[in-house]
Amino acid sequence: MKYPSPKKWLQVLFGARLAHWVDSPFWFRLFVASGVLCGLVYSLNGVIAEIRPYNLWGLTYGALAAILMAGAGFLGVRRRINRMALRLGLGRAQPWLQFHIYGGALAALLMFMHTGFRVPHGVLTWWLWLLTIMVTVSGLLGVILQKWIPKILSSGLAIEVLYERIPELIVELREKANAIIQTCAEPVREFYRKEVAVALARPQPRFIYYIDITGGIHRRIKQFDYLRGLLSGEEKEKLDQLQAFYRTKLEIDAHYTLQRTLRWWLLLHVPLSLAALMLMVIHVLAVWYY
């Protein structure tokens, strides 16, 4: 008998859209099973004894949460020693990323179980509780962004651009356009100065690219059509070259706008994660000492 693949089971249980978003069915199923097990244990725990952060049950949940948080935090270390990690046989980066995502989410659940799903009263524990929530929410946002942004960029744009090369590419486009404009008639030069030169000066993020990746480009390209009808054949060819450069620049701006969002997300998620890990270490040492 041929059994359905894990992807098919995900489509049946959770719908095709969710199944499409899951990179690793194994890790997703392990996370769901672990979450269900935690829920069952917590429910049984509530029947047997009261759940407090300082009793055996609460300390067990807290210890498991701390272990998972520390393990999830090792993703950053793994990325910085990528070549050494491969030589040491630490495995590919993808399983580490999956553990970072699902292990971090499970750590947040265990943190809630550790506090009995109550807001802690101590200043340190309250900040740790709050930071854990913020890290989990920002991590979920990052997963969504890293799924959504590449899909949008690949579906509506003709070019692929590395974020670090954007300034260099804009300089190259500007130099090519300036070389052509020296041979153009005055109407084209005037149009270039008013409409194109400013766009080629630097990266220009635009909010419209979040809504419609192509609409913001097509609307600006149309301004070339009126001038084209007034030009001779040779000038039209030069205008077409300028339009191609201008369109490429607008697509670079779209990449810049959306890829910069991922950089902003890292500036949010990484400091929050480091702060949460530092407070967790202090909290564990304090509990161990006292």
C-alpha positions as CSV (number, residue, x, y, z in Angstrom):
1,M,0.0,0.0,0.0
2,K,1.3,3.5,-0.9
3,Y,0.9,6.0,1.9
4,P,0.4,9.7,1.3
5,S,3.4,11.9,1.7
6,P,3.8,14.2,4.7
7,K,3.0,17.1,2.5
8,K,-0.3,15.4,1.5
9,W,-1.1,14.8,5.2
10,L,-0.5,18.5,5.9
11,Q,-2.8,19.5,3.1
12,V,-5.5,17.2,4.5
13,L,-5.1,18.3,8.1
14,F,-4.3,22.0,7.8
15,G,-5.1,23.0,4.2
16,A,-3.0,23.5,1.1
17,R,-2.0,27.0,1.9
18,L,-0.5,26.1,5.3
19,A,1.2,23.0,3.8
20,H,2.8,25.3,1.2
21,W,4.3,27.4,3.9
22,V,5.9,24.5,5.8
23,D,9.5,23.9,4.7
24,S,10.0,20.7,6.7
25,P,7.0,18.5,7.4
26,F,9.1,16.5,9.9
27,W,9.9,19.5,12.1
28,F,6.3,20.8,11.8
29,R,4.8,17.4,12.9
30,L,7.4,17.1,15.7
31,F,6.4,20.6,16.9
32,V,2.7,19.8,16.8
33,A,3.2,16.5,18.6
34,S,5.3,18.2,21.3
35,G,2.8,21.0,21.7
36,V,0.0,18.5,22.2
37,L,2.1,16.5,24.7
38,C,2.8,19.7,26.6
39,G,-0.9,20.5,26.7
40,L,-1.8,17.0,28.0
41,V,1.0,17.1,30.7
42,Y,-0.1,20.5,31.8
43,S,-3.7,19.5,32.1
44,L,-2.8,16.4,34.1
45,N,-0.5,18.6,36.2
46,G,-3.3,21.0,37.0
47,V,-5.4,18.1,38.3
48,I,-2.6,16.6,40.5
49,A,-1.0,19.8,41.9
50,E,-0.9,23.6,41.8
51,I,1.5,25.0,39.2
52,R,3.9,27.6,40.5
53,P,7.3,28.7,39.0
54,Y,9.1,27.6,42.2
55,N,7.7,24.1,42.7
56,L,8.9,20.9,41.0
57,W,6.5,21.2,38.1
58,G,7.2,24.8,37.3
59,L,10.9,24.4,37.6
60,T,10.8,21.5,35.2
61,Y,8.9,23.5,32.6
62,G,11.3,26.4,33.1
63,A,14.4,24.2,32.7
64,L,13.0,22.8,29.5
65,A,12.2,26.3,28.2
66,A,15.7,27.5,29.1
67,I,17.3,24.5,27.3
68,L,15.2,25.1,24.1
69,M,15.9,28.9,24.2
70,A,19.7,28.3,24.5
71,G,19.5,25.7,21.7
72,A,17.6,28.1,19.4
73,G,20.1,30.8,20.2
74,F,22.9,28.7,18.8
75,L,21.7,29.3,15.2
76,G,23.5,32.7,15.2
77,V,26.7,31.0,16.4
78,R,26.3,28.2,13.7
79,R,26.0,30.8,10.9
80,R,29.1,32.6,12.0
81,I,31.3,29.5,12.0
82,N,29.7,27.9,8.9
83,R,32.8,26.4,7.4
84,M,34.1,25.2,10.8
85,A,30.7,23.7,11.6
86,L,30.8,21.7,8.3
87,R,34.3,20.4,9.1
88,L,33.2,19.4,12.6
89,G,30.2,17.5,11.3
90,L,27.6,19.8,12.9
91,G,25.3,19.4,9.9
92,R,23.7,21.7,7.4
93,A,22.3,25.1,8.4
94,Q,18.7,24.2,7.4
95,P,18.0,21.8,10.4
96,W,19.4,24.4,12.7
97,L,17.0,27.0,11.3
98,Q,14.1,24.6,11.7
99,F,15.0,23.9,15.3
100,H,15.5,27.7,15.9
101,I,11.9,28.3,14.6
102,Y,10.0,25.4,16.2
103,G,12.2,25.1,19.3
104,G,11.9,28.8,20.0
105,A,8.1,28.6,19.7
106,L,8.0,25.5,22.0
107,A,10.2,27.4,24.5
108,A,7.6,30.2,24.6
109,L,4.9,27.6,25.4
110,L,7.0,26.1,28.2
111,M,7.6,29.5,29.5
112,F,3.9,30.1,29.9
113,M,3.6,26.7,31.5
114,H,6.4,27.6,33.9
115,T,4.5,30.7,35.1
116,G,1.2,28.9,35.1
117,F,0.0,31.2,32.3
118,R,0.1,34.1,34.8
119,V,2.1,37.3,34.5
120,P,5.1,37.1,36.9
121,H,5.5,39.7,39.6
122,G,9.3,40.1,39.9
123,V,11.0,42.8,37.8
124,L,13.5,40.4,36.2
125,T,11.0,37.6,35.5
126,W,8.5,40.1,34.2
127,W,11.0,41.5,31.7
128,L,12.1,37.9,30.7
129,W,8.4,37.0,30.2
130,L,7.8,40.1,28.1
131,L,11.0,39.7,26.0
132,T,10.2,36.0,25.3
133,I,6.8,37.0,23.9
134,M,8.4,39.8,21.8
135,V,11.1,37.4,20.5
136,T,8.4,34.8,19.6
137,V,6.2,37.4,17.8
138,S,9.1,39.0,15.9
139,G,10.3,35.5,14.9
140,L,6.9,34.6,13.5
141,L,7.0,37.9,11.6
142,G,10.4,37.0,10.2
143,V,9.1,33.7,9.0
144,I,6.3,35.4,7.2
145,L,8.5,38.1,5.7
146,Q,11.1,35.5,4.5
147,K,8.3,33.6,2.8
148,W,6.4,36.6,1.4
149,I,9.2,38.9,0.1
150,P,11.1,36.5,-2.2
151,K,7.8,35.3,-3.6
152,I,6.7,38.9,-4.4
153,L,10.1,39.9,-5.9
154,S,10.3,36.8,-8.1
155,S,6.7,37.0,-9.4
156,G,6.7,40.7,-10.5
157,L,10.2,41.7,-11.4
158,A,12.6,40.7,-14.3
159,I,15.8,41.1,-12.4
160,E,17.4,39.6,-9.2
161,V,19.5,41.9,-7.1
162,L,21.7,41.4,-4.1
163,Y,21.0,44.1,-1.5
164,E,24.7,44.8,-1.0
165,R,25.3,45.5,-4.7
166,I,22.4,48.0,-5.1
167,P,24.5,51.2,-4.7
168,E,27.1,49.9,-7.2
169,L,24.4,49.0,-9.8
170,I,22.8,52.4,-9.5
171,V,26.1,54.1,-10.2
172,E,26.6,51.9,-13.3
173,L,23.1,52.7,-14.6
174,R,23.6,56.4,-14.0
175,E,26.9,56.4,-15.9
176,K,25.4,54.6,-18.9
177,A,22.4,57.0,-19.0
178,N,24.7,60.0,-18.8
179,A,26.7,58.7,-21.7
180,I,23.6,58.4,-23.9
181,I,22.0,61.7,-22.9
182,Q,25.1,63.6,-24.2
183,T,24.0,62.6,-27.7
184,C,20.3,63.3,-27.3
185,A,18.2,66.3,-28.6
186,E,17.1,69.0,-26.2
187,P,13.6,67.6,-25.5
188,V,15.0,64.3,-24.4
189,R,17.7,66.1,-22.2
190,E,15.0,68.2,-20.6
191,F,12.8,65.2,-19.9
192,Y,15.9,63.3,-18.5
193,R,16.7,66.2,-16.1
194,K,13.2,66.5,-14.8
195,E,12.0,62.9,-14.7
196,V,14.9,60.4,-14.8
197,A,18.1,62.0,-13.3
198,V,16.6,62.3,-9.8
199,A,15.5,58.6,-9.8
200,L,19.1,57.5,-10.8
201,A,20.7,59.5,-8.0
202,R,20.2,57.0,-5.2
203,P,18.0,54.1,-4.0
204,Q,14.4,55.3,-3.5
205,P,12.2,53.2,-1.3
206,R,8.4,53.5,-2.0
207,F,5.5,52.2,0.0
208,I,3.6,51.2,-3.2
209,Y,5.9,48.3,-3.7
210,Y,4.5,46.6,-0.6
211,I,1.0,46.8,-2.2
212,D,1.7,46.3,-5.9
213,I,5.2,45.4,-7.0
214,T,4.5,46.1,-10.6
215,G,1.9,48.9,-10.4
216,G,4.4,51.4,-9.1
217,I,6.7,50.7,-12.0
218,H,4.2,50.6,-14.9
219,R,2.7,54.0,-13.8
220,R,6.1,55.7,-14.0
221,I,7.1,54.1,-17.2
222,K,4.0,55.5,-19.0
223,Q,5.5,59.0,-18.9
224,F,7.9,58.0,-21.7
225,D,5.0,57.3,-24.1
226,Y,4.0,60.9,-24.7
227,L,7.5,62.1,-25.5
228,R,8.1,59.1,-27.8
229,G,5.4,60.3,-30.2
230,L,7.2,63.6,-30.7
231,L,10.6,62.2,-31.6
232,S,12.3,60.9,-34.7
233,G,13.4,57.3,-35.2
234,E,17.0,57.8,-33.9
235,E,15.9,59.8,-30.8
236,K,13.2,57.1,-30.1
237,E,15.9,54.5,-29.9
238,K,17.9,56.6,-27.4
239,L,14.7,57.2,-25.4
240,D,14.0,53.4,-25.4
241,Q,17.5,52.8,-23.9
242,L,16.9,55.4,-21.3
243,Q,13.5,53.8,-20.5
244,A,15.2,50.4,-20.1
245,F,17.7,51.9,-17.6
246,Y,14.9,53.7,-15.8
247,R,12.8,50.5,-15.6
248,T,15.8,48.6,-14.2
249,K,16.3,51.3,-11.6
250,L,12.7,51.1,-10.5
251,E,13.0,47.3,-10.2
252,I,16.2,47.9,-8.1
253,D,14.2,50.3,-5.9
254,A,11.5,47.6,-5.4
255,H,14.3,45.1,-4.3
256,Y,15.7,47.8,-2.1
257,T,12.4,48.6,-0.5
258,L,11.4,45.0,0.3
259,Q,14.9,43.6,1.1
260,R,15.5,46.5,3.5
261,T,12.5,45.3,5.5
262,L,14.3,42.1,6.2
263,R,17.3,44.1,7.5
264,W,15.0,46.1,9.7
265,W,13.5,42.9,11.0
266,L,17.0,41.6,11.9
267,L,17.7,44.8,13.8
268,L,14.5,44.1,15.8
269,H,14.8,40.4,16.3
270,V,18.5,39.9,17.1
271,P,18.8,42.4,19.9
272,L,15.6,41.2,21.5
273,S,16.8,37.6,21.3
274,L,20.2,38.5,22.9
275,A,18.5,40.4,25.7
276,A,16.2,37.5,26.4
277,L,19.1,35.1,26.5
278,M,21.0,37.3,28.9
279,L,18.1,37.7,31.2
280,M,17.4,33.9,31.0
281,V,21.0,33.2,32.1
282,I,20.7,35.7,35.0
283,H,17.4,34.2,36.0
284,V,18.7,30.6,36.0
285,L,21.8,31.6,38.0
286,A,19.6,33.4,40.5
287,V,17.3,30.4,40.9
288,W,20.3,28.1,41.2
289,Y,22.0,30.3,43.8
290,Y,18.9,31.0,46.0
